[in-house]
Amino acid sequence: WLPRKTRKASDQQGAPTLSSRGAMAEQGRHGDLDMPEVEYQGAEAIEADELDAQFTQGECVEVDFDEDDAPPSDDDGDDGEMKEEGTLEEDEVYGEDSGIDDAQARVEHTDSVLSVAFCPTDRRVLLTGSQDDSAVLWGIEEQSGGGLRCVERRRLTGHTDSVTQVAFSNDGKYAATGSYDGSVKIWAPDTGDLIHTLDGPSKEVEWIMWHPKGHAILAGSADTMAWMWWAPTGKLMQIFAGHAQSVTCGSWGLGGKLIVTGSEDRSVIVWNPRGGTPQQTIREVHESAIVSMCAHPEAPLVVTGSEDSTAKVIQIETGKVVANLPGHDQSVEACAFNNPGASGMSLLATASMDGKIIVWDGKTFDLRCQMQDHVEQGGIVRFKWLPAPNFGCWLCSCATDGSVRIFDALAGRCVHMLRGHTDTVVDVDLVLGDGGQLAVASASEDNSCRIFTVTLSATAAAAPAAAASTQAVAAGSFA
């Protein structure tokens, strides 16, 4: 299971390999070429139709079986209840307390919730994206009798396939949704009005990322290219063409001065945002597809995670791999540097489908600790570091075991587990309020998004031994 591969069944039925958007993309790369629009079913679909015709219209051959050729009987002599081999009961996966729900509020879609984001300037505003082709802006309100409730402010419709990505600009002025229909849409968070539809990619949009200080938005697509638009006008600023396969991950390097992309083709390309030209092309960085990436907030470094179970640190000015980070047994689905603040410790974490979070020194890349609370429970899909200064060494993870966990990375321990989901949690976002009050939103394949609130003790952050005192708080102080 990989979250980035969540597809509808209809996506597998011979989609056109070149659509009108694909022709636009080619014109953007090569100028005003007179290119015909070609639409056809892929070879797989044609072969499937031919096979179907052969089975339904062709002649049948009757085959006789001797008794010795008969298939073995299903009767194994056991009259008891049969259990499918290789399956686990729910309690074996989620534990005996699987019915506990720690959430203060929840919202529902009609299909899996694939992405979630808090507005960075108002944590009472939440955005979710779903496999039901819609995104929804929610308002989080306090109830008079205690607790929270989520009120639908606006349903953002217009996408024709799963909304896999949602994100607010850094100043909260714009919201963006990315979809497997190949488009990115820009919305006004206060009204929910559509501002622009950013067309260009001819295949699925795999990820979107706002510039850390502005309103440029970057997206990677399965069409082998990355795309950059200026959100206020909807203008296409640049197309980055150079990969041979899907652009699965990307980041803004050097605080937004460079763009770095990773691909299923195992390569990393460092781009000049203005010229759209590659400054470094590092090929065969990994033995398998690159699926995750993060950039150091200041230094010219990026970290890549791969399906080959390794992570690597690359100096993007020289194109050299400066550190190899082993220790995982499965795909490294997430990596990120922490938010240390002016006087904090720089840390890097990598998380894998093996259930492990490995914490590294952010300067020397020496191993510091491993956190294995998800191991043998489920693989880790995402994680996010908490903000500085008091909790810059804490992170929040979500996993296929249906849980959300908060870790103190300095102490190497889980300080809180947030329960309630009944299926894989594919995305998580968080915001820290006054007094150490943490709000966590989680998106799950159980068709829900849940809101958790936790009070984090500043003394626990200073003294890891006291971290277990973290307690869920009443919802009354959420705002």
Buried (B, 14 or more C-beta within 10 A) or exposed (E): EBBBEBBEEEEEEBBBBBBEBBBBBBEBEEEEEEEEEEEEBEEEBEEBEEEEEEEEEEEEEEEEEEEEEEEEEEEEEEEEEEEEEEEEEEEEBBBEEBEEBBBBBBBEBEBBBBBBBBBBBBBBBBBBBBBBBBBBBBBBBBEEEEBBBBEEBBEBEBBEBBBBBBBBBBEBBBBBBBBBBBBBBBBBBBEBEBBBEBBBBBBBBBBBBBBBEBBBBBBBBBBBBBBBBBBBEBEBBBBBBBBEBBBBBBBBBBEBEBBBBBBBBBBBBBBBBEEBEBBBEBEEBBEEBBBBBBBBBEBBBBBBBBBBBBBBBBBBBEBEBEBEBEBBEBBBBBBBBBBBBEEBBBBBBBBBBBBBBBBBEBEEBEEBBEBBBBBEBBBBBBBBBBBBEBBBBBBBBBBBBBBBBBBBBBBBBBBBBBBBBBBBBBBBBBBBBEEBBBBBBBBBBBBBBBBBBBBBBEEBBEEBEBBBEBEBBEBBEBE
